[in-house]
Amino acid sequence: MSMDIDPRLDLQSIRIVRAIAETGSITGAARTLGYSQPAVSQHLQRTEARLGLPLVTRVGRSVRLTEAGAVLARHALAITSALDAASGDLADLAGLRAGSVRIAAFPTASSTIIPRLLAALGTAHPGIEVSYVEAQPPQAVAMLREGQVDLAVTFSYPGDRADPHRDSANGLSMSTLFTEEMVVVLPTGHPLAGEDVIDVGGLAGERWIAGCPRCRGHLLSVCDVAGFSPAIAFETDNASAVLNMVASGLGVAMLPRLALATAFLPEGAVIRRHTPTSDRSIHLLAGIGADRVPSIAATTALLHRIDGSDWGLTAGGVRTPRAREPFRGFRASRGHREAEQAAPTPS
């Protein structure tokens, strides 16, 4: 008894079904793939005839995948990823004269890590086409899982009892690029501003300026260890806004070193180390086996070679706390530097 179903599928059919699943229409799939709508419809009809199974059903002006279409779409990402890896291996033979990599990273990396990476890629591998999108860690991880990006630069606070990043990265390849210390920002007139190292417990009665949800969670964790719950008066992801709000006497804040790298410290605010100390880790996430693609492997290697010491970052691992050492190396205005030099030194 002969079988009527031909199990062989061409790559274009797989890409079309995946594009329909992502866009919800044949027109959207055609636009994504760069083909005309009639060409996609005709190819789809030929595939359905060859399989003897409908892959889509039309609902009004849109289409919906049938059970068979959904099965094919479910396998499409793995199939196309494997084929992309094969194409990447061929590009490797050509000496990385071609290839692409899609990256997502959090906002403060956009003005620090990413420009340095793009410059290095342009010098080492000018043939690699790079696309970049800014996204907070939860969104970047989701984009990675959905196949929208190849690499995600994220951050976490591994010392916190609750670390949402640990669960979100489950099943992905993860390496730690840098570790950085957290610091507190105080108004210059604050009673503790003359101290080199601030006991967070001494800030229990202050109003706090918090950042993104994950940063806010870390603040709550540190304050909990110090024995109090912070009164959060304002929230903003903008480090410059935080610094100016503190300088205006609106509250105190806790920021990572990288957030200060490209910000300008206004007069009226000071940066201090704190105890208990806390760190933030910066990670690189990718799909399992993604390093088989040469353009991704080359980008990963360059990311791990970036020197972040001028931003106060330590490569990989966990930073060794140095709580008793005064904070140095922040870009400040002339008036602010003079005020810092005139500040009393604790005995």
C-alpha positions as CSV (number, residue, x, y, z in Angstrom):
1,M,0.0,0.0,0.0
2,S,1.5,3.3,-1.1
3,M,1.5,6.4,1.0
4,D,-0.1,9.5,-0.4
5,I,1.8,11.8,1.9
6,D,5.2,13.0,0.7
7,P,7.1,13.7,3.9
8,R,9.8,15.8,2.1
9,L,9.6,19.5,2.8
10,D,11.6,22.3,1.2
11,L,13.1,25.0,3.3
12,Q,11.1,27.8,1.7
13,S,7.8,26.1,2.8
14,I,9.1,25.9,6.4
15,R,10.1,29.6,6.3
16,I,6.7,30.5,4.9
17,V,4.8,28.6,7.6
18,R,7.0,30.1,10.4
19,A,6.4,33.6,9.0
20,I,2.7,33.1,8.9
21,A,2.8,31.9,12.5
22,E,4.6,35.1,13.5
23,T,2.6,37.6,11.4
24,G,-0.8,36.0,11.3
25,S,-1.3,36.5,7.6
26,I,0.0,35.5,4.2
27,T,0.5,39.2,3.4
28,G,2.6,39.7,6.5
29,A,4.6,36.6,5.8
30,A,5.3,37.8,2.2
31,R,6.4,41.2,3.6
32,T,8.7,39.5,6.1
33,L,10.3,37.2,3.5
34,G,10.5,39.9,0.8
35,Y,8.2,38.1,-1.7
36,S,5.0,39.1,-3.3
37,Q,1.7,37.9,-1.7
38,P,0.7,35.8,-4.8
39,A,4.1,34.0,-4.9
40,V,3.7,33.0,-1.2
41,S,0.1,31.9,-1.7
42,Q,1.1,29.7,-4.7
43,H,4.0,28.2,-3.0
44,L,1.8,27.3,0.0
45,Q,-0.8,25.7,-2.2
46,R,1.8,23.6,-3.9
47,T,3.2,22.5,-0.5
48,E,-0.3,21.6,0.7
49,A,-1.0,19.6,-2.5
50,R,2.3,17.7,-2.1
51,L,1.6,16.8,1.5
52,G,-2.1,16.2,1.1
53,L,-2.8,18.3,4.2
54,P,-4.0,21.8,4.6
55,L,-1.5,24.1,6.4
56,V,-3.7,27.1,6.9
57,T,-7.4,27.9,7.0
58,R,-8.7,31.3,6.0
59,V,-10.7,33.3,8.6
60,G,-12.0,36.5,7.0
61,R,-9.1,38.5,5.7
62,S,-6.6,36.6,7.9
63,V,-5.4,33.0,8.1
64,R,-4.9,30.6,10.9
65,L,-2.6,27.6,11.0
66,T,-4.2,24.2,10.9
67,E,-3.1,21.4,13.2
68,A,-0.6,20.3,10.5
69,G,0.6,23.9,10.1
70,A,1.1,24.3,13.8
71,V,3.2,21.1,13.9
72,L,5.4,22.4,11.1
73,A,5.7,25.9,12.8
74,R,6.7,24.3,16.0
75,H,9.7,22.6,14.4
76,A,10.5,25.5,12.1
77,L,12.7,27.4,14.6
78,A,14.9,24.4,15.3
79,I,15.2,23.6,11.6
80,T,16.0,27.1,10.5
81,S,18.5,27.5,13.4
82,A,20.3,24.3,12.3
83,L,20.4,25.5,8.7
84,D,21.7,28.9,9.9
85,A,24.4,27.2,11.8
86,A,25.4,25.2,8.7
87,S,25.5,28.5,6.7
88,G,27.6,30.0,9.4
89,D,30.1,27.2,9.2
90,L,30.4,27.9,5.5
91,A,30.9,31.6,6.2
92,D,33.7,30.6,8.6
93,L,35.5,28.9,5.6
94,A,35.2,32.2,3.9
95,G,37.0,33.9,6.8
96,L,33.9,35.7,8.2
97,R,33.6,37.9,5.2
98,A,29.9,37.6,5.7
99,G,27.4,36.9,8.5
100,S,25.1,38.7,10.8
101,V,24.4,39.0,14.5
102,R,21.5,40.5,16.3
103,I,22.0,41.9,19.8
104,A,19.8,43.1,22.6
105,A,21.1,44.9,25.8
106,F,20.0,47.0,28.6
107,P,20.0,50.8,28.5
108,T,23.2,51.6,30.3
109,A,25.1,49.1,28.1
110,S,23.9,51.1,25.1
111,S,26.2,54.0,25.9
112,T,29.2,51.9,27.2
113,I,29.6,48.2,26.3
114,I,27.8,48.2,23.0
115,P,29.6,51.1,21.3
116,R,32.9,49.5,22.3
117,L,31.8,46.2,20.9
118,L,30.6,47.6,17.6
119,A,33.9,49.5,17.2
120,A,35.8,46.2,17.8
121,L,33.6,44.3,15.4
122,G,34.0,46.9,12.7
123,T,37.8,46.6,13.0
124,A,38.1,42.8,13.4
125,H,35.2,41.6,11.2
126,P,33.9,44.4,9.0
127,G,31.9,41.9,7.0
128,I,29.6,41.0,9.9
129,E,26.3,42.9,9.8
130,V,25.1,43.9,13.2
131,S,21.7,44.9,14.4
132,Y,21.0,46.2,17.9
133,V,17.9,46.8,20.0
134,E,17.8,48.2,23.6
135,A,15.8,46.2,26.1
136,Q,15.6,45.5,29.8
137,P,16.7,42.0,30.8
138,P,13.2,40.4,30.9
139,Q,12.4,41.7,27.4
140,A,15.9,40.8,26.0
141,V,15.6,37.2,27.3
142,A,12.1,36.9,25.8
143,M,13.4,38.2,22.4
144,L,16.2,35.6,22.6
145,R,13.8,32.8,23.2
146,E,11.6,33.9,20.4
147,G,14.4,34.0,17.9
148,Q,14.3,37.8,17.5
149,V,18.0,38.2,18.6
150,D,21.0,36.0,18.8
151,L,22.7,37.5,21.9
152,A,21.3,39.2,25.0
153,V,23.4,41.3,27.4
154,T,21.6,41.3,30.7
155,F,22.2,41.9,34.4
156,S,21.3,40.4,37.7
157,Y,21.9,40.7,41.4
158,P,23.1,37.2,42.3
159,G,23.5,38.1,46.0
160,D,19.8,38.7,46.4
161,R,17.7,36.0,48.0
162,A,15.2,36.3,45.1
163,D,17.0,36.4,41.7
164,P,14.5,36.4,38.9
165,H,17.3,36.3,36.3
166,R,18.3,32.8,37.4
167,D,14.9,31.3,36.4
168,S,14.5,33.4,33.2
169,A,17.9,32.2,31.9
170,N,17.1,28.5,32.5
171,G,17.8,26.5,29.3
172,L,20.0,29.1,27.7
173,S,23.8,29.5,27.5
174,M,25.0,32.1,30.0
175,S,28.4,33.5,30.9
176,T,29.3,36.4,33.1
177,L,31.0,39.3,31.4
178,F,31.6,41.7,34.3
179,T,30.9,42.3,38.0
180,E,30.4,45.8,39.3
181,E,29.8,47.3,42.7
182,M,26.7,49.2,43.7
183,V,27.1,52.7,45.2
184,V,24.9,55.2,47.0
185,V,24.2,58.7,45.9
186,L,23.6,61.4,48.6
187,P,23.0,65.2,48.6
188,T,26.2,67.0,49.5
189,G,24.5,68.5,52.6
190,H,23.5,65.0,54.0
191,P,25.0,64.3,57.5
192,L,26.7,61.2,56.1
193,A,28.1,62.8,52.9
194,G,31.5,63.3,54.6
195,E,31.9,59.5,55.1
196,D,33.9,57.4,52.7
197,V,31.7,54.4,53.3
198,I,28.0,54.7,54.2
199,D,26.2,52.2,56.5
200,V,22.9,51.7,54.6
201,G,21.1,51.3,57.9
202,G,21.9,55.0,58.5
203,L,19.6,55.9,55.6
204,A,16.5,54.1,57.0
205,G,14.6,57.4,57.4
206,E,15.4,58.8,53.9
207,R,13.2,59.0,50.8
208,W,14.6,56.8,48.1
209,I,14.7,57.2,44.3
210,A,14.4,53.7,42.7
211,G,15.1,52.4,39.2
212,C,13.8,49.6,37.0
213,P,11.7,46.8,38.7
214,R,14.8,44.5,39.0
215,C,16.9,47.4,40.4
216,R,14.1,48.2,42.8
217,G,14.1,44.6,43.9
218,H,17.8,44.8,44.7
219,L,17.3,48.0,46.7
220,L,14.6,46.3,48.7
221,S,16.9,43.3,49.3
222,V,19.9,45.4,50.5
223,C,17.7,47.5,52.8
224,D,16.1,44.4,54.2
225,V,19.5,43.1,55.1
226,A,20.2,46.4,56.8
227,G,17.0,46.1,58.8
228,F,14.5,48.4,57.2
229,S,12.1,48.9,54.3
230,P,12.9,51.9,52.1
231,A,10.4,54.6,51.5
232,I,10.5,54.9,47.7
233,A,9.3,58.3,46.6
234,F,10.3,58.4,43.0
235,E,11.2,55.9,40.2
236,T,13.2,56.4,37.0
237,D,15.5,54.4,34.8
238,N,17.5,57.5,33.9
239,A,20.7,57.7,35.8
240,S,21.2,61.4,35.0
241,A,17.7,62.1,36.3
242,V,18.5,60.2,39.5
243,L,21.7,62.2,40.1
244,N,19.9,65.5,39.5
245,M,17.0,64.5,41.8
246,V,19.4,63.6,44.5
247,A,21.3,66.9,44.0
248,S,18.0,68.7,44.3
249,G,17.5,67.2,47.7
250,L,14.6,64.9,46.7
251,G,16.0,61.8,48.2
252,V,18.9,59.3,48.1
253,A,19.6,56.5,45.6
254,M,21.6,53.3,44.9
255,L,23.2,52.9,41.4
256,P,25.5,50.5,39.7
257,R,28.9,51.8,38.6
258,L,28.1,51.4,34.9
259,A,25.1,53.7,35.2
260,L,27.6,56.4,36.2
261,A,30.1,55.9,33.4
262,T,28.6,58.3,31.0
263,A,26.5,60.5,33.4
264,F,27.7,63.9,34.7
265,L,27.7,64.3,38.4
266,P,26.0,67.5,39.2
267,E,27.0,69.8,42.0
268,G,24.9,68.9,45.1
269,A,25.4,65.1,44.8
270,V,28.2,62.8,46.0
271,I,28.9,59.1,45.3
272,R,29.9,56.8,48.2
273,R,30.5,53.1,48.7
274,H,28.2,51.4,51.2
275,T,28.0,48.5,53.6
276,P,26.6,45.9,53.4
277,T,28.3,45.8,50.0
278,S,26.4,44.6,47.0
279,D,27.3,43.8,43.4
280,R,25.6,43.5,40.0
281,S,26.6,40.9,37.4
282,I,26.5,41.6,33.7
283,H,25.8,38.5,31.6
284,L,25.8,37.3,28.0
285,L,23.0,34.9,27.0
286,A,22.6,32.9,23.9
287,G,20.8,29.8,22.7
288,I,22.4,26.5,23.3
289,G,24.8,25.8,20.4
290,A,24.6,29.3,19.1
291,D,28.4,29.5,19.2
292,R,28.5,27.2,16.2
293,V,27.5,30.2,14.1
294,P,30.9,32.0,13.4
295,S,29.5,35.5,13.5
296,I,28.0,34.8,16.9
297,A,31.1,33.1,18.2
298,A,33.3,36.1,17.0
299,T,31.0,38.6,18.7
300,T,31.0,36.6,21.9
301,A,34.8,36.4,21.9
302,L,35.0,40.2,21.5
303,L,32.5,40.8,24.2
304,H,34.6,38.8,26.6
305,R,37.7,40.7,25.6
306,I,36.3,44.2,26.3
307,D,38.1,46.0,29.1
308,G,35.6,47.6,31.4
309,S,38.0,48.7,34.1
310,D,37.6,52.4,33.2
311,W,33.9,52.0,34.0
312,G,34.7,50.3,37.4
313,L,33.9,46.8,36.1
314,T,35.8,43.6,36.9
315,A,36.0,40.9,34.2
316,G,33.8,37.9,34.9
317,G,33.5,36.3,38.4
318,V,32.6,38.0,41.7
319,R,34.2,41.2,42.7
320,T,36.2,41.2,45.9
321,P,34.5,43.7,48.2
322,R,36.6,46.7,49.2
323,A,34.1,48.6,51.4
324,R,36.7,50.5,53.4
325,E,38.3,52.1,50.2
326,P,37.0,55.6,49.3
327,F,35.1,55.9,46.0
328,R,37.2,57.4,43.2
329,G,37.1,57.9,39.5
330,F,33.8,59.5,38.9
331,R,33.4,62.3,36.3
332,A,32.3,65.5,38.1
333,S,32.0,69.2,37.5
334,R,34.8,71.6,38.7
335,G,32.7,73.0,41.4
336,H,31.8,69.6,42.7
337,R,35.5,68.5,42.7
338,E,36.4,71.5,44.8
339,A,33.6,70.7,47.2
340,E,34.8,67.1,47.4
341,Q,38.3,68.2,48.2
342,A,37.1,70.6,50.9
343,A,34.9,67.9,52.5
344,P,36.1,66.7,56.0
345,T,37.9,63.4,56.0
346,P,36.6,61.0,58.7
347,S,39.1,60.0,61.3
